[in-house]
Amino acid sequence: MQNFDFKGFDFKQIKTILNEDSPKALALNALLMLTVVLFLVICFFSMYLPVTTNHGETITVPNLEGMHIDKVKEFLEERDFRFVVSDSAYDDKAAALTVIKQDPKEGERVKINRRIHLTIKALNAPLENLPNILDNPVRQADQLLDSHGFKKGKITYIPHIGKNAVLRISYKGRNISKEDLEKGFPLAKGSAIDMEVGDGLGNSEFDLPDLTGRPLVEVEVLLRGLGLNMGSIIYEKASGTDMGTVLKQSPAFSQGRKIRVGAVIDLWVAEHQVKE
């Protein structure tokens, strides 16, 4: 390949052509402009951009989830990262003001000084209207509560023909009616809702059993099998009676007396024998 000889190159002639008002001058001006632009683009991508973006230098994104926001800044600065809190959300499993989501995620390779977008848990739980779970099956009610950010609290079974149907609900001892729910009953997300649920037995009645004279352990099994609840147990001294024997019951037994499923029976039980 022959070397270009600049000695025979007439720069004055090129200058003269550039100043002319001719197609040749226009083409030459365009060629020079294109050359300058191409030179600048090459310099930008090969020299300036690699320097300003730490070309080829990457680091691994650490795990920030569960970390309190006060500790995040120092932690990231030591590792050549920046961060911005882009959102807040509620998560009842996380502590307040801790990171619950990050972008990029843990383990990704990014460039030095990359900004990480964080979602933190809100300081206060947002309010949400309690859904109407009355008359729903308890399993469906549980799913409905969960979808609205609430928890299932204490479940109490009561006599009712609707087995596993939610009959009454309450929050911290306050009964919540159907009318309350229709108007809108806002509670903090994460609140536990107590439910009274039907046992499927209804208000069926049967003869009240005579429990007197029987051992307490036997009575407990009998009541459970009949769907009755044992209430208070009052111990009394009884001469000549074995310890643990039922002395009296309330409601008192009488022939033909009826009792409903789920009813409560109080018992008086012999404490120990008294020596005469």
C-alpha distance (Angstrom), angle and dihedral (degrees) to the residues before:
residue distance angle dihedral
M1 . . .
Q2 3.81 . .
N3 3.78 120.3 .
F4 3.77 117.2 -117.6
D5 3.82 110.8 -108.3
F6 3.81 109.6 -139.1
K7 3.84 91.0 -178.8
G8 3.76 91.5 76.0
F9 3.79 92.8 42.4
D10 3.80 111.0 109.6
F11 3.84 107.5 -148.3
K12 3.80 91.0 175.4
Q13 3.78 90.1 58.9
I14 3.88 90.3 51.4
K15 3.81 90.1 49.7
T16 3.78 89.6 50.9
I17 3.80 91.8 50.1
L18 3.83 91.3 49.3
N19 3.79 90.3 56.0
E20 3.77 93.2 50.7
D21 3.77 123.4 99.6
S22 3.79 96.4 -128.6
P23 3.82 141.2 110.6
K24 3.80 89.4 -105.7
A25 3.83 91.0 56.0
L26 3.83 91.5 47.8
A27 3.80 92.3 51.0
L28 3.81 92.3 47.2
N29 3.84 92.1 49.4
A30 3.80 90.5 50.2
L31 3.81 91.2 49.5
L32 3.80 91.8 51.4
M33 3.82 92.3 48.3
L34 3.81 91.2 49.2
T35 3.80 90.1 50.1
V36 3.82 92.1 51.9
V37 3.85 92.5 47.4
L38 3.80 91.7 48.3
F39 3.80 90.3 50.1
L40 3.82 91.8 51.2
V41 3.83 92.7 48.3
I42 3.80 91.4 51.0
C43 3.81 91.2 49.3
F44 3.83 91.8 48.7
F45 3.79 96.3 52.4
S46 3.79 98.3 35.9
M47 3.81 101.2 39.2
Y48 3.83 116.4 12.0
L49 3.82 101.8 37.2
P50 3.82 97.3 49.2
V51 3.81 90.5 50.6
T52 3.81 96.5 48.6
T53 3.83 96.5 42.2
N54 3.81 99.4 40.2
H55 3.78 89.5 -117.2
G56 3.80 112.5 -142.5
E57 3.83 94.5 9.4
T58 3.84 113.9 114.0
I59 3.81 134.8 164.5
T60 3.80 134.4 -164.8
V61 3.80 119.7 -101.2
P62 3.85 110.6 -119.6
N63 3.79 125.9 -136.9
L64 3.82 110.1 -96.6
E65 3.80 100.0 167.2
G66 3.80 111.9 122.4
M67 3.82 93.1 18.6
H68 3.81 118.3 126.2
I69 3.80 113.3 -114.4
D70 3.84 91.1 -122.3
K71 3.81 90.4 64.1
V72 3.81 96.8 42.2
K73 3.84 97.5 77.2
E74 3.80 97.0 55.0
F75 3.80 91.7 39.9
L76 3.81 93.4 54.2
E77 3.82 96.7 40.8
E78 3.80 89.5 58.0
R79 3.81 88.1 55.2
D80 3.84 98.4 45.2
F81 3.81 96.5 -105.1
R82 3.79 134.8 126.6
F83 3.79 126.7 -153.9
V84 3.79 142.5 -161.6
V85 3.82 128.5 -166.2
S86 3.80 100.8 -127.8
D87 3.79 99.8 171.2
S88 3.81 146.6 1.3
A89 3.78 127.9 -143.1
Y90 3.80 140.0 169.6
D91 3.79 123.1 -104.4
D92 3.80 117.0 166.6
K93 3.81 90.5 -157.8
A94 3.82 93.8 60.1
A95 3.80 131.7 70.7
A96 3.80 118.7 -110.6
L97 3.85 117.1 -83.6
T98 3.80 93.6 11.2
V99 3.80 124.7 130.0
I100 3.80 112.3 -96.7
K101 3.82 98.5 169.5
Q102 3.80 137.6 18.2
D103 3.79 137.8 -171.6
P104 3.04 121.1 -127.5
K105 3.79 93.2 36.9
E106 3.79 126.9 -127.2
G107 3.80 114.5 -72.3
E108 3.82 98.3 23.3
R109 3.81 117.7 131.9
V110 3.81 113.5 -124.5
K111 3.80 138.5 161.4
I112 3.78 122.6 -85.9
N113 3.82 115.4 -85.5
R114 3.82 91.7 23.0
R115 3.80 115.2 162.8
I116 3.82 115.7 -121.2
H117 3.81 118.2 -151.9
L118 3.81 113.4 -140.5
T119 3.80 135.0 -161.9
I120 3.79 113.1 -158.7
K121 3.79 133.0 -167.9
A122 3.79 112.4 -98.2
L123 3.80 116.4 -112.7
N124 3.81 93.1 -127.0
A125 3.78 126.5 36.8
P126 3.83 111.8 -112.4
L127 3.79 119.7 -118.5
E128 3.78 121.2 -108.3
N129 3.80 131.1 -179.4
L130 3.79 111.0 -107.5
P131 3.83 109.8 -115.8
N132 3.79 119.8 -123.2
I133 3.80 104.3 -102.6
L134 3.81 96.6 160.3
D135 3.82 114.6 128.7
N136 3.81 90.4 11.0
P137 3.83 121.7 122.9
V138 3.79 109.0 -95.3
R139 3.83 92.4 -116.2
Q140 3.80 92.3 53.1
A141 3.81 90.0 44.4
D142 3.81 89.4 53.5
Q143 3.82 91.2 52.4
L144 3.81 91.3 46.9
L145 3.81 91.8 51.1
D146 3.80 91.3 48.5
S147 3.82 92.9 50.0
H148 3.83 88.9 56.0
G149 3.80 94.0 46.3
F150 3.82 98.9 -101.1
K151 3.80 132.0 123.7
K152 3.77 133.2 -129.5
G153 3.80 109.6 -111.4
K154 3.81 130.7 -173.8
I155 3.81 116.6 -21.8
T156 3.81 118.2 -151.0
Y157 3.81 120.9 -172.6
I158 3.79 116.4 -142.9
P159 3.82 132.2 179.9
H160 3.80 108.9 -80.7
I161 3.78 135.4 131.1
G162 3.82 91.0 -127.3
K163 3.79 101.0 86.7
N164 3.84 112.8 -145.0
A165 3.82 91.1 -5.8
V166 3.82 115.5 143.2
L167 3.80 104.8 -118.6
R168 3.82 102.8 168.9
I169 3.79 135.8 8.7
S170 3.79 132.3 -163.7
Y171 3.79 141.6 177.5
K172 3.81 119.6 -145.3
G173 3.80 90.2 -19.4
R174 3.80 96.2 -47.8
N175 3.78 115.0 121.2
I176 3.82 114.0 -130.5
S177 3.78 113.7 -150.4
K178 3.78 130.6 -155.1
E179 3.82 88.4 -108.7
D180 3.82 90.4 55.7
L181 3.80 90.4 53.1
E182 3.81 93.2 47.7
K183 3.81 90.9 53.0
G184 3.80 91.4 46.6
F185 3.78 123.1 -94.7
P186 3.85 109.6 -152.2
L187 3.79 119.1 -159.0
A188 3.80 133.7 168.0
K189 3.79 112.6 -90.0
G190 3.78 111.3 -103.2
S191 3.82 93.4 39.5
A192 3.82 115.5 144.0
I193 3.80 115.4 -125.7
D194 3.82 118.9 -153.5
M195 3.80 118.1 -144.3
E196 3.80 136.9 -160.7
V197 3.79 108.4 -149.6
G198 3.80 132.6 -168.1
D199 3.80 116.7 -108.6
G200 3.81 94.0 -152.0
L201 3.81 93.9 -118.6
G202 3.78 97.8 95.9
N203 3.78 122.6 -167.3
S204 3.80 96.4 -41.9
E205 3.79 114.5 158.2
F206 3.79 132.1 -147.9
D207 3.82 138.5 167.3
L208 3.79 115.1 -65.0
P209 3.82 107.9 -114.3
D210 3.82 121.8 -127.2
L211 3.80 105.3 -120.7
T212 3.79 100.3 173.1
G213 3.78 117.3 116.5
R214 3.81 93.3 21.9
P215 3.82 126.0 114.4
L216 3.80 113.8 -100.2
V217 3.82 93.3 -123.0
E218 3.80 90.0 56.0
V219 3.81 91.8 47.3
E220 3.82 92.0 52.2
V221 3.82 90.9 56.1
L222 3.81 92.0 45.2
L223 3.82 94.1 50.8
R224 3.80 91.8 48.2
G225 3.80 91.2 51.0
L226 3.81 91.9 50.1
G227 3.81 93.9 49.2
L228 3.81 93.2 -112.0
N229 3.78 126.3 134.9
M230 3.76 125.2 -129.7
G231 3.79 111.3 -130.2
S232 3.79 127.7 -176.5
I233 3.80 121.3 -8.6
I234 3.80 113.6 -149.9
Y235 3.79 116.0 -168.2
E236 3.82 118.0 -146.9
K237 3.77 134.3 178.2
A238 3.78 110.6 -109.1
S239 3.78 125.4 -175.6
G240 3.78 115.6 -133.7
T241 3.80 94.4 4.1
D242 3.79 125.7 116.3
M243 3.79 115.1 -110.1
G244 3.82 111.9 -99.1
T245 3.81 95.3 28.0
V246 3.82 116.6 138.0
L247 3.82 108.5 -116.3
K248 3.80 101.1 177.1
Q249 3.77 141.0 -0.6
S250 3.80 137.9 -155.2
P251 3.00 120.8 -117.1
A252 3.79 84.7 42.5
F253 3.78 118.4 -128.3
S254 3.80 120.0 -105.7
Q255 3.77 130.2 162.8
G256 3.83 111.7 -85.5
R257 3.82 95.1 5.7
K258 3.80 112.3 147.5
I259 3.80 130.9 -143.2
R260 3.81 132.5 -171.3
V261 3.77 128.1 -124.4
G262 3.79 110.5 -93.5
A263 3.80 94.9 26.8
V264 3.81 119.6 143.0
I265 3.81 123.1 -121.1
D266 3.83 122.5 -163.3
L267 3.79 118.1 -149.7
W268 3.80 136.5 -154.7
V269 3.80 110.7 -152.7
A270 3.83 133.7 -169.5
E271 3.79 109.7 -105.0
H272 3.83 99.7 -164.3
Q273 3.75 140.6 -41.8
V274 3.79 118.2 -77.9
K275 3.77 116.7 -137.7
E276 3.79 113.7 -132.4
